[in-house]
Amino acid sequence: MKMEKFIITYTVVCCFVSHVLSLDLSYTIPEEGNISSYIGNVANDSSLNQSLNVSERNNMKYTILDGTYASYFNVNERTSSLYISKRLDRESLQECEFSTSCDLPIDIVAQSIIGTFFKKIKVKITITDINDHEPKFPESSMSLELSEAFVVGSSSPIVGAVDMDSGDNSVQKYSLKPEDTPFTLNFVKYVDGSSSVSLVVSKKLDRETVDGYQLQILAEDGGNPKFTGTLDLTVIITDINDNPPLFNQSTYSISVREDTAVSSTVFNVKATDPDLNENGMVTYKLSPHQSDNIKQIFAVNRSTGSIFTLKPLVYTPGEPYKIIVEANDGATIPLMSQATIFVTVLDSGNDAPVINVNLLSNTDMAKISENASVGAAVAHIAVSDDDTDKNGDVTCSIQHDVFRLEKITGEENEYKVVVSKTLDREKTEIYQVIIVCADAGSPSKNSTAEFNVKVLDENDHRPTFQSYKYEVVISENDFVGASIVQVSALDLDLGKNAEIVYSVEPSTHDFRIDPETGNIHANFVLDREKVPYMEFRVLSKDKGSPSLTGTAVVTVNLTDVNDNPPKFNKSVYVMHAKENEGPGLYLGEVIAHDFDSGKNAVVNFVAEPEIEAIKVLTDGSIFTKLTLDRESRPHGYSFNVIAYDGGNPSLNSTAHVTVFVVDENDNDPVIKFPTVENGTVQIVYEKPTNSVITYVVASDNDTDKNAVLTFSILQHDQRNIFRINPKSGEITLAKALTANDMKSYTFTVEVEDGGTPKRTDRQNLTIIISSNKPLVLPRKETEKDNALIVVVIVCVTVILSGAIIMGIFLIRRMDKKKKNKKRNAATPKNDKLYDSIHKNGTIHRDDVDNEKKVSFSTHATSNGIKDKSQMQLSNGHRQEEVTQTVDRMMAPSPSSSKYGRSAYSGKSKSQSSQSLQNMQMNRLQLHQSNLQTLSIPQNMGRKHEDNHSETSGETNDSGRGGSESDIHSSAFNHSAELDYMKNRYSPVNSPGRPLLTKENMNKYMHPKERYRSQNQQYLVQNNCHRQYTHGGSSGPPYKNNVHWNPISNVLNGSMATIDDYDDDTTTSGSYYNKCVYLLGR
């Protein structure tokens, strides 16, 4: 198999003694390498070059000495590069066939051409096996008879496949097809690399059921890629021979004298077979899978197992013969076993020395330069004598006046022939040399060898060009490899000294020259725009040693073609234009340059695609065609400009142009919060200083500084309670508040952009400051006050009656709708009773987060309530306010559950006192009559529609409070306004009433209600759970604190408390307080 590449490993062992160096070098290559494949560099790999200077390395010559395997390799005599010269088939090499290792030794001599340097390098080349043979069975098909009496587990041998490869590339695996048969395979690999396979019975055989099987046995090697051999097997069910012959031992070692006569028996092997008749008859033979040399020297008697010689034995120190003998029984399909015999040959005679002359010139004649120094080597002499003792002691001599014989230090029986006098080729060109070698035996035996030495001429003439200067004119853009010019030189020397090699100087990849013909070619497409003129030198160098060189100059002039497209000075242009400018505004220009000349360099421009608002002139100038508006084209205009030249054909290139429209301040800022519809925020006066109250939200359609907004407050109150962050619009509390500050503050916020001229927007913002604790107001003794208190009590009774019914409804719903739903049900009247209370919702914003988020705390104090905030109005209101409150509570329900921001604000404050009293009495009477039939308002427990907002229920997504219409409908604010009325008109010295129990209710009960205390109904007040309307409370649940209060005392403050876990401002609609009032007996 041919291999395009292979890996070579080598080991170098160097030993330096005196002036002679013996080097050991090893390479490993795979078989079947390509002829001329590179193996390695002997000088480098043996570290020889490291011991030589530059001059010595340049005058070195390398030669392979004659040997058994020398013909398989060649070495470059100057560079020492070692190559394969013949096909290397590991399986065909005698020493390697069926061997686990394959080492081919060769000797390479390194000698100086003109100096005395001489070294021999011993190279061992190990040939590794490749997977170039597939497993093959001796026959493609066979028949096998098996006895049906075979028990499960019995086996029958089949001649295995043979793979000429070794190691893992040999047979590694057998498989059987089809698999659903009563057989399996057992694989055995033998010493010589061959293998056999046994067919094993895995199930009981029954000839009467199946008298035969058609099988395939596949032999697979372990190479990569894997090869497979196939054997078609026909199994006939009969009996089978199942015992192979066995040797009494598997390995034998014997010694035999060298002078043993031919046909003499050297050893007897014995094998036995426990089978009967022919199955137990053993015959012997040499294994066919071993070296042919063994089969030519030895044979074995088929019947007796006697091993005898066929040829005279040869003594080889340290190399015994390895004989593999097979024992087969006499069955139809015989079983086989093997044994190995190692035969050591002992020396027993005197032979003449053998002289091996290696001419270092690798020809039939040694060659040496006439300038060679005295001591220069011309030949290597190796003498061998396999005899022992004195019969193997050899000495050599030479009789010549120009050459002498020198022994190689450190090497036994090796010499070199060196120059002993100065050579002169003109006097003598060829010399004959004779070598004589003799051993020290008695009688002595000798041998003679002779060879011729030729003296070589030296190089003394340099090559000369026919012209000193070559001038060439060619067109640019010729194809790569185009011929430029051919140069020529002559050398008066002969042979190698007259052979010329051409080269270019300096060494460049731009031009190449044919080293033999002198034809110069361009390695690139010639480009006049880059290099219009080129000049370089060419050299003519002979092959003499030392080499001589001639010089000439080549000049190349290029003519132009249109090969360059216009090139923009940049690939992307960015231009700016003010918006609202009229057409014809100059924006800029694009610039492109063409490196060609003449009409090929004339450049014109065109837009692609054409833009309705932009015009590109042919000279590259860019103007506007329309008035530009940034807001309609916020990302500007993008288009390509194509530059094309005047060549034929024309060439072009493209650049990208982006025109950005510069913004002008032509858009007013817009305040999104506060607005006319949503402009109220409520806080408690305990809110700490620097707390965030709300944000002013605004936007501007302009960009850059025109959209940079500045926030400010106009018409500040005298105390300057609030301040605004001019950058963020954040409104914070500038001063600490007191109860005297509880009122409504309305002021104007202004947003101003950063443009020139500046643009602004203004909106009014109302902030209501309220209390989180009930105020104890002074008692007024007038009858007028008492009358108002009666009105307030009646109104509160109506409201609390509705709250009780609503609580029953919610509890029933929480108890999974118990069956008695109609209990306490009645026809709704005054469904919109509670819709009239407004402007008491609270607004909360997280002081930390800039986004619209709502957070709550559910951690209670020891009494179950962290803080009880009573929503109250400030003191000092006139009597008309109570009338307005009662009007709102008793007014007929409108068609919509939502009211305008000032539904009752338009009532005249100039009504007479008499009209006011009449209205109060009429409403009081109406309230008393409705008290008996009052049912739960239908929208009492309804969540505000704002709770479905993802931004905490704001009306205009302000994040700072619900709309006034939502605040009006909050049931939470009924209690706040009732607190206001009770505190506003309660006796001056009336203390805060505690929550009543059954034991103390008579003590604190209203006098008019005390007579009913025996059958009094009680309200159960669950602490209000603050429930987040956007997915549930974020805090943990807590237990309800239940307070038993008589209904008659509801107006005395027991129902006026609302649990508020957050002293901060809260967002309307973000949560509701679910207060459940249970009716108990």
N, C-alpha and C positions, 0 to 999 in steps of 0.2 A: 504494500500500500504506500502511495506517495504521501508525503507529509510536507505541507507548505512551511511549517515552522516547527521547531523543536527546542527544548530547553537543554542547555549544556551546563553541567556542573563540573567543577574541577577542584582538585586538591594539589597543592604545590608544596613539595618538601625540598628545600635547598641545602646544599652542603658545599662550602667553599674551602678548597685546600690549595695553597700555593697559587700558581697561575692557571690551574685547570679546575673547572667547576663541574660537578656531576649533579644534575638536577632531576628530580622525580616529579612527574606531572600526571594528573589523572583527569580524564573527561568522561562524562556519561552522556550518551546520545541514544535516541531510540533507533531501532532498525528501520529499514526502508526509507531513510532520509534521502532527499533529492541529491543527485550528483552535483557537485560544486557547492553543496551547502556548507556554510561556514561553521567550523567547530570552535575555534578559539585562536587567540594570538599567543604563540608559544613564548615569545620574548617577554610579553607583558605578564602573562599568567604565571610564568616561572620566576618573575622578578629579575630576569636577566638584565633588562634595560636599566634597572635601578643601579646596577653595578658598572654601567658603561657611560662614558661621556657622549656628547652629541656627535663628535667626530667618529668615535668608535661605532656608535649605532648606525651612522650613515654608511659605514663600510663593512657592515655585517652581511653574511650570506648564510642561508639556512638550507640544509639538505636532509632528506630522509634516507637512512641507511637501509641497505637491502635486508629483507627479513620476510618471514612467512606472510605477514599482513601489510607489508609496506605498500603493495600495489593498490590497496584499498583507499590510500590517502595520498594527498600531495600537499606540499607546503610552498608558499610564495617565498622564493629565495631571498627577497629583499625585506619584505614586511614581516615574515614568519607566520603569516596567517595560515591556519591549517584547514583543509577542506576535504570533503568526501570525493573520491575519484571513481569509485565503483559501487554498484548496488550492494547494500549490506542486508542480507536476509539471514536473520539470526538462526532460523531453522535449517538453513543450508550450510552453515559453517560447521565444520567437523568437530571443533572443540566445544561448540555451543549447543549442538543438537541434543535435546533431552537433558540439558544441564540447567541447574538453577542460576548459574552465573555465566557471563560471557565476557571475558576480558581479552582484548587484542593488544599485545605489546608492540611498540615500534620505537626506534631510536632516531633522534634528530640531532644533527650536528650543527652547532653555530660556530662559524669561523670568520675571522677578519680577512677581507680580500687582500689587504696590503700589509696587515700587521701580523702578529704572532698569536693573536687571541684564538683559542680553540676550546670549545666545550661541547660535551655530549649531553643531551637531554633525553631521559627515559620517559616515554609517554605511555600510559596505560589507558586505553579507550574501552570503556565498558558499554556494551551494546544491550540496551533494555528492550524487552519484548513489547510489541504492540499487538493489538487484537486484529491481526490480518488473516486469520484463518477461522473458519466456522467449524463447529463440531460436525463430524461425519461418522455415520454408522458404517460398518463394513459392508452392509447391504441395505438397500432402501426398504426391503420388506423381508419378513421371515415368518415361519410358522412355529408354534410352540405347543407341545403336548403336555398336558397336566392331568395328573390322576385325580379322579373325583374323590379319592380317599384322602386327599390332602386336608389336613386340619387347618383351622383359621390361624394365620400367622406363618404358615409355610411359605417358602419363597422359591422362585425359579430364576436362575441367572439368564441374563441377556447380554450379548456382547455389547459393551458400551461404546459410545461415540468417541472418536479420537480427535483431539484438537491439537494441532502442531504448536500452538502457542503455549506459554508456560505461565505459572503463577495464577493470578486472578483471571487472566485471559483464557485459561483452559476451562474445561467443563466444570461448572459449579453447581448445576441444578438439573434435575430431571422432573418432568411432569407427565401425567397420563391423561389422555382423552379417549372416550368421554369419561366423566368423573363418576357417573352412576353405574359403576360396574363392581363386581366383588373383588377388585384388585387395588392395590396401592404399589408404590415403587420404593425401593431401598437402594440408595446410591452409595457406591464404594469407589474411592479414588486411590490409585496405586502409586508406588514409589516412583515409577518412571513417568508419571504424569498422565498415564492412560486411566481409564475408568471403566467400571462395569455397573450395570444396574440389574437389580433383581425384582421380578414381579412377585409381590407378596399377596397371598390370599387373605382377604379381609373378611370374607363371608363364606359360609359353607357352600361348596360346589356340588352341583347336582347335574350330572351329564344328561339324565333323562329329561330334565326340564330345559336346560340349555346346554347344547353339546359344543358350543364354540362361541368365541367373541372376536370381534374386529376392533383392535385398539390402535392407538397412535402413541408412541413414546417420543417426547420432545426433549432434546438435550440442549441446555442453554449455558453459554459461557458467562464469565463475569466482566467482560470488557465493556467499553463504552464507545460506540454503540454495541449492544449485545447481538450475538449471532445465535441462531438456533438450527439444530439438525433434527430430522424427523425419521422415525422408523415405523413402518406399517407392520403391525404384529397381529397374526392370526393365532388365536389360542384354541387348541383342540384339547378337550378334557380327557386326559389319560393319567398315567403315573408320571413321576418326575424324580430326577436325581437331585438331592438337596444337600450333599456334603462335598465341599471342595477338598482336594489334596492339601495336606499340611506338611511343611518342612519342619524338621526338628528344631531349627532356629532360623530366624529371618536374615541374619547377617553373619558372613564368614570372612576371616582374614587369613591369608596364606603368603608364604615367601617362596620364590622360585629363582634358580640361578639363571643368569643370562645365557649360558651355553647349553641350556636344556634342549634336547633334540626335538625336531619337528615331529608331531603326532604322539608326543609323550603325554601321559595322563598327569595332570597337575593337581586334581582334586575330584572327590566324589561327593555328590549331594544326594540326599534321601528324603522322600516325601511319602506319607501314607494317607490312604483314603478309607474311612470306615464303611463306605458303601459296599454292596455286594456285586459280584459278577463284573460286567463291563463298567458299571458305575464306580467300582473300586479299583479299576486298573489304571495305574499312573504312568504317564509318559512325560518326557522332559524335552524342553527346547529353550534356545536363547530367546529372550524377549526381542521382538522386532523393533521395539521402541527404544533403541539405544544406538550409540555411535557405530557407524559402519566399520571403523577401525577395530572395534572389539569383535565384530562378526568375521573380520578377515583374519584375525589372529587366533581366536579360540572357537571351539565347537563343543557340543555336549551330546553324549550318547542318548538316544531317544528312550531306550529301555532301562539302562543302568544308572543314568545320571552322572556318568564319568565326564569330566571336563578335560579336553586335550588341546594341544597347540596345532595350529595350521601353518604358522610362519615362525622364523627365528624371533626370539624375544630381544628387545632393545632396552638396555639399562638407562633409565631416566631418573636421576636423583629427585626424590620427593614427589614423584608422580606415579602412584600405583594404578594398575588397571582396575576398572570397575565393571564387573560382569553381572548382568541380571538374568537369572534363570527362572523359567516358568515350569510349573508342574500341573498337568491337566489330567483329569480322569477320562475314562472311556465311554462316558454316556453320550447319547445322541447330541445333547447340548452340554458339552463338558464344563466342569467347574475348574477354576484355575487359581493358583496362588503363586507368589513370587518370593525369591530369596536373592540377596546381593552378596557377591564374593569379591573382596578386594585382594588383588594379586600384586605383591611387591617383587620386582625383578632385582636380583643381586648381581653386582658387577663381577666378571670372572675372566677378563682378557685384556690385551694391549692393542689399541688402534692408533693409526697415524693421526696427527693433529689435522684439523680442518681449518683452512684459512678463508676468511671472508673479507674481500677487498671492497670497500665502499668509496667510489670516486665522488667527491663532493660536488661535482658538476652535474650529477644525474645523467650522464651520457656514458658512452663506451670509452671515453677518453677524458682524463683529468685536465682541467683548464685553470690557468693562473695568469694574472696580469704581469706584464714585464716590469711593472713598478712595484711588484710585491717585495716586501721586506724579507730579510733573512729570518728564518723561523716560521714563515707562513706555511700553513698546512695545505697539502694538495690531496691527501687521501687518508681514510681511516681503515685500520687493519684490526680485525677481530679474529682471534684464534680460539678454537674450542677442542677439548679432548675429554670424552666422557669416562676415560680410565681413572683409576684411583692410584693413590700413592705416587711413586716416581713415574709411572706410566702416564700420569696426567700432568706432570711438570713440563711446561713448554717454554722455549726461548726462541726469539726471531731475530733476523739480521738482514741488512741491505748493503750491497756493494755498488756505490755510485758516488761521483765526486761533486754533483750539484745538489743531491737530496740525501737526507739521512732519516733514520728511524728513531723515534722517541717514544718511550713507554708513557702511557697515560696514567698519571698518579691517581691512586685510589681504585683503579680498575684492573682486575686480573686478566692477563692475556689480551690486552687491548693496547694498540699503538697508533701513532699518526706519522705520516710521511711529510716532512717539512723541507723547505728550501734551505740549503746550506751556503749558497753563494748567490750573488746578484745575477739576475736573469737579463738576457739581451735577446729580444725576439729576432732582430736583424741577423744575429749570428746563428742561433739555433731556435727553431720554432717548435720541434717535437722531441721529447726525451722518452726512452724506454727504461722502466724501473722494474727490478726483480726482487721479490721477498722470499726468504727461506726460513721455515719454522721446524724445529725438531724437539721431541720429548726426551726425558731422561731415562727411559726404559733400557732394558738390556735384552736384546739389542735395541738401539734407539730407532725410532721411526720418524720420518720427516716429510714435509710437504712444501711445494713451491707455488708461488703466484706471481704474475707479472701484469703490468698495465702501462699505458702511454700518458705523457703529460704534454699538453699543448700550451704554448705561451701566447697570450692575447695582446692585441695592439691597444694603445691608449688614444683617447680623444684629444685632438689638438686644433680643430677648426670650428668656428662658430657659424650658425646659419645666418644668411643675409637676405633681406627682403628685396624684391624687384624694384620697389619704389619706397622712398623714405616717408612720403605723405600721400594718403588717399583722401580725396574730397568727393562727397556724395550729396546730391540734392534729391529729396523724396517728399511725397505728400504725407501730411499727418493722417492719423486715424487709419493707417494701414492695419491689416489683421496681425494678431499676435503671432510671432514667428516669421514675419516677412523678412526676406533676404535684403541685407543692406549692401554688402560688397564682399568680394572674395579676395583675400590676400594670399601671397605665395612667397616662399623663401627657399634657398638652396644651401646645402652643406657639402663640402668637398670630402668629408670623411666617408668611411665605408661601414657597412653593417649597422649596428645599433647607433654608432656615433654619427651616422648620417640620417637616421630616422628622426623626423621633426614632429614636435607637438606644439600646436598653436594655443594661445590663451589670451585673455583680455586683462589689462591692468589699468586701474586697480580692479581687484576682484569685485564684481557687481552682478546683481541679478537683472540689470536692465538689458544687457546684451549677452549673447552666448556665441561662441565660435566653435565650429567643428574642429576638434583637435587634430584631425588628419588632413582635411581638405582646405581649411582656412576660410570656409564660408561663414560670414557673420550674420546673425539673425537678431531681431529685436524680441525681447521677452515681454514686452508690454505694448499697448497701443500708443503710438507716438502722439503727443499732444503739444501742438505749437504754442498754445496759450500758457502752458506750464514751462516748457523748455524749448525755445525756438532754435537753439543751436547747441550741439553736443560735440565733444571732442574726447577721445580716449586713445590709449596706446594698446597695440597688439604685440605679443611676444612670440617669437619662434625659438623653441628650446629643443636641442637634440637630446638623444637618449644615452649620450656618453656619460662616463663617470670620471671626473666630475662633469656635469652637464654645462654646456655653453649656450648663450642666449643672444638673439638678435631682436631689434626694436623698430617699429614703425608707428606713425600717427594717423588716426582715422578721424575726419571731420564730417559731421552730418548736419545739413541745413534742411529745415522743414517748411513746406508751403502750407497755407491756411485752407481749412474747409469750415463750413458752418456746423460746429459740433457742440456749441455751448448755448443753452437757453439763457434768457435774461435771468438775472439773480437779484432778488430784492435785498435791500440792505438789512431788512429784518422780516421775519415771517409773520409777525402779528403787529398791526398798527392799532393804536388806541387814540381816538380823537374825541373832543368834547365840544358841545354846542349848547348855548343857552336856549332854554325853552322860550317860546313866544317871540323869537326873532323871526323876521320876515325871510322869504326865499332869497337865494343868492349869497348866503353867508359862507365865507371861505372857511373850510374846516381843516385843511392841511393838504399834504400830498404824499404819494407813495413814490419811492425811488427804486429803480432797478438798473443794473449795469450788465452789459453783455461783453464778455471778454474777446469775442470775435472782432473782426475789423470790417470796414466798409459797410455795405447795406446789411450785412449779417449782424451788425451791432446797433442798428436803428431800432429803438424800442417804442412801442405804443401800448396804451393801457385801455382796458374795458372792464366794466363791472359784471359780475356773474354771481347770482342773478341780478337783474336790474332792480333797484329800489325806487319806489314811487317818490320818496322824499329826498333821495340822495342822487347826485349826478357826479360821474367820474369822467373827466376829460382825458383825451388821448395822451396828454403830457403828464398825467398822473395827478393833476389837481382835483380836489374834491370839494363840491359846493352843495348847499341845501337847495332843494326845489320847492319845499313847502315850509310853512311855519311849524315848528316842532313843539310837541306837548309832552312833557316828561310823564305826567300822570297816565297818559294813554299808552306810552311806551316806556314803562319803568326800567326795562332792561336795555334800552337803546336799540340800535340797528346793527346787525351783523351781516356781512356779505363778503364775497371774495373778489379780488381784483386780479385779472389775468394780464401778464406782461408778455407780449409776443414780439419777435424780432422780424427783420425784413428778409431773412434767408429763404431759400427754396429747397426743401420744404421749410416752413417757418417752425421755430421752436418757441416754447412758452413755459412760464412758471406761474405759480399762484401764491398770493399772500392773503391773509385774512384781516379784514378791517372791522373794527367795532367802534361805533359812534355812540358815546354816552351823552344823553341830554342832561345838561346841568340844571338843577332845580332852581326855580325862583319861588319866592314866598307868595304863592297865589292861593293858598288854602288856609282858612281860619282853623284854629284848634277847636275841638268840640268836646265839651264836658259831658261825659256819660253818667257820672254820678257826682254830685246830686243833680236831679232834674226836677222839673215842675211836678211830675207825677210821683216822684220818689226822692224826697229831699229832707227827711226827718230822721234824727238819731236820738235815742234816749239813753241816758247813763244815770248812775246813782251818785249822789254827792260824796259818798265815801271813796270814790275812785281815787287812787293815789296819783300824785303829781307825776308828769311825764308819761302817763299811760296813753296808749294809742286809742283814740276814739273812733276814727274812721279814716278813709282815704278818699281823696278826690281823684276820680278816674277820668282821664282825658286822652285824646289822640289827635294826630295831625297827619294829613295825607302827604305832606311834603317830606323831604329827606334832610339828612345832615343837620346843620344848625337851624334850618328852618323848621325842623320838627323837634328841636330841643325845647322842652316846655318848662316854664317857671311858674310856680304856684304862689299865690298870695291871698291874704284875707283883706277885704275892704270893709269899712264901717265897723270897726272893732267896738265892742262894748267898752265902757269906761275902765273896767277892771282888767281888760286884756286877759281873760281867763284862758283863751285858746290860742294856740300858735300852729303854724303850718310849716312843714318842711318844703322849702322852695323847689327842691329837686324831685322828691318822691311824691309830694302831695299828701303826706301823712299828717293828719291833724292830731295833736296831742294836748293833754291838759297842762297848761302852763303854771297854774297856781293851785294850791290846796283849796278845796271847796268846804263850805259850811252849809248849815241848814238854811241860812239866809240867801244862799245862791240858788235855791231850788226854784227854778222857773224856766221858761222857754226862751232861748236865745236864737235870734235869726240874724244872719249876716250874709254878706256876699263874698263868694270865692271867685277869684279871677285866675285864668290860665293865659299865659302870654308866651308866644313862640320866640325863637331866637333870630328870626329873619329881619330883613331891612326893606321896607318899614315893618315894624312888628304888628302882629295880629293877635287879637284877644277873644276870649269868651268868658261870660260871667253867669253864675247861677247862685240862687239863694239856698242856704243850708240852715236848717233849724235843729238845734240841739236842746233836748229837754233834760233838765237835771231834776231827779226825783229822790225820794228817801227810801231806804230799805228797812226803816223802823217806824212804828206808829207814833205820831205826834200826840201828846196830851195837850189839848186845847183848853183855854179858860172857859168856865161855865158862865153862861148868860142866863139871867133870871127872868128874862122877859117872857111873856106869854107867846110872843111871836116866835121866839126860839123854840119853845116847847112844841108849838104847833108844827114847826118844821121838823123837829125830832120825830114826832108822831108820823109825819109823812115819810120820813126816811125809814123808820122802823117798818112801816107797812110795805114799802118798796123792797126793803131787804128781805122781808118775810116771803114775798112773792119770788124773789130770785133764789133764795135758799130752798124753797119748796121745789122749784124746778131743778135745783142741783141735786136734791134728795132723789127725785124721780130719775134723773140722769144717772146717779150713782147706782140705783137699783138696776137700771138697764145694763150698765157696764158690768156689774157683778154677775148678773145672769149670763151675760155673754161670756165672761171669763169662766164661769162654771159650766161651760159647754151647753148653754141654752137649755136650762131646765124647763120642764114641761109647763109650769105655771107661768107662761109669758104674759097672759092677759091681766095678771094681778096688778093693781094700781094703774092700769092703762086708762086713758081718757082721750077724748077728742082734743087734738092740739088747738090751743088758742094762743094767740100772740107768739107764733113760731119765731118771729124775729125779735123777741123781747130783748135779747142780749146783744143784738147787732149794733145797738146805738152807742155803746160805750166805745170810745176810740182814743187814740193817741196815748195809750198807757203801755204799749208793747215795749219791750226792752231790746236793745241791740248790742250784740257782743262781737268783738273781733279779737282774734288771737294777736297779742302784742308782739309776738315774735315772728310769726309766719307772714310773709308778704302775699301769699295766696289766700283765697277765700276758704278758710277752714273753721270749724266749730269744735271746741273741745269742752268737756264738762268734767267736773269733779264730783264723785259720789261718796267721798269719805265723810262720814258723820262724826259728830262729837259724841261725847259720852251719853248725852240725852237723845241721841238719834238724829239731831238736826244741827248742821254746822251754822246755819244762819237763817233767820226768818226775816225776809224783807217784806215790809208792808208797803204796798204801792199807795201812796197818799199824795194829795195835792197840797200846795202851800196854804198857809193861813191868809186871811184877809180878803177872801172872795165875798162878793155881795150875794144877796139873797137870790138874785136872778139865776145864779149858777145852779142852785139846787133845783129851781124850777126847770131849768134846761135839762138837768140830769133826769128828773122824774119824767119830763116830756119824752126824753129818749127811751126810757125804760118802758113807758106805757104806750108809746106811739104804735099805730097799726104797722104790721109787717109790710114792707114794700115787696114788689115782685121779685127783686133780686136780693140775694143775701149780702151783697156788697154795697157799701155806701160811698158817696163821694167824700172828699177830704174835709169838707166843711158843711156836712149835712144839716147841721143845726146852728151853724155859726151866724146865720143870717137873721136870727130872731131879734126882734127889736128890743133894745135895752131901755126903751123909754116908756114901756107899758106902765100904766098906773098901778098903784098899790092895791086898789080894789080889784082890778082885773086879775092881778097876780094871785090874790087870795082866792078869788072865785075859781080860777083854774086849778089851784092847788086842791081845794075841797072837792071839786068835780073829779079830779083824777084820783083823789084818795078814796072817794066813794066807789069809783070804778074799780080801783085796786082791791077794796074789801070784798066786792062782789065776785071778782075773778079769783080771789084767794081760795074759794071753795072748790072751784073746778079747774084750777091751773094744772096743766100737764107739762111733760118735758118738752121743751122746744126741740124741734126736729133737728136743728143744726147745732144743738148744745155741745154734743160730744164729737161733732165732726171735725176732723183735722182740716186745717186750712189748706187751701189748694196750693199754697206756696211751698208746702212741705215736700212736694214732688220735685222741686228744683234741685239740681246737683250743686248749687252754689248757695246753700243754706237758706233757701226760700226768699231770695231777694226779688223785688218786683221788676227792677231793670238790671238785674245782674250786677248790682253795685257791690254786693258783699258787705254792706253796712246797714242792714235793716230792711225789713219788709215794707211793702207799700202801705200807705195809710188805709187802703181798703181792706187789707188783711188785718191790720191792727184793729180796725173797727170790729171785726167779727171774732176777736179773741175772747173766749170765755174766761181766760185768765184775768182780763182787765175788768170784768164785772166786780170781782172781789176788791180790786184796787179802788174802784170808784165808790163802792159801798164803804170801804174803810174811810175814804175821804169824808163821806157824809156823816158816819158815826163820830169820827173824831172832830169834825167841824161843828157838830151841834150837840155833843155830849156835855154833861155838867162840868163846870170848871174843876171841881175837886174830885172828879171821878177817876179813881186809879185804874191802871191796867188790870183787867180781869184775868184771873187764871183760868185754865181749862177746868171745867166742872166735872165732878163725879156724882154718883147717886147719893153719896153722903153729904156733899156740901152744896148740892144744887139749890136747895131752899134758901141757903144763906145768901147766895148771890143772884137768885132768880128775880126777874123783874116783878114788881108787886102785882101787876095786872095779870101775870101768868102763874103766880104761886098757887092759886087755888086749883090748878090743873096738875099739880105735881104728882098726885097719886097715880094717875094713868098716863104719865108723861111719856111720849115717844122720844127716843134718844138717837142722836146722830153719831155714827162711828166715823171719825175722821182719820183716814189713812194718810200718813205722810206722803206728800205728793212725789211720785216717781218722775224724775225728769227723763223723758223718753226722746231720744234723738230720732227725728222723723225721716232720716235718710238711711235707714238700715238698722236701727236699734241702738241702744245706749252703749257707749264705749266703755263704761265703767262696770264694776261688779255689782250684782244685785245686793240689796240690803233689806233688813226686816222693817215692816211697817210699825210705827208707833201709833197705837189706837187711843184716842181720847174720847171719852163718853161725855157728851154735853146735851143738856136739855134743849129741845127745839126752841123753847122760850128764850134761852140765853144765846141763841145764835147771833142775834143782833148785838150782843154785849161783847163781841170780839172773839168768840170761840171759833168762828169760821173765817176770820179775816186774815189769818196767817197763811202765807204761801211759802213752802220750802224753797229756798234759793241757795244752791250750793256754790254759786259763783258770784262774787262781789263785783266782778267785772261787767262790762257792757256785753249784752248778748244779742244775737241776731234774730230778728223777728222771723218766725216761721221755721227756724232751725230746730227747735224742739218745742214740745208742749208739756205742761205739767198735768199729769193725770191724777186728779184728786178724786177719790172714790168716797162717797158718803153712804154709809150703811144705816138702814133704818132698823132699830132693834127695840125690843120690849124688855 
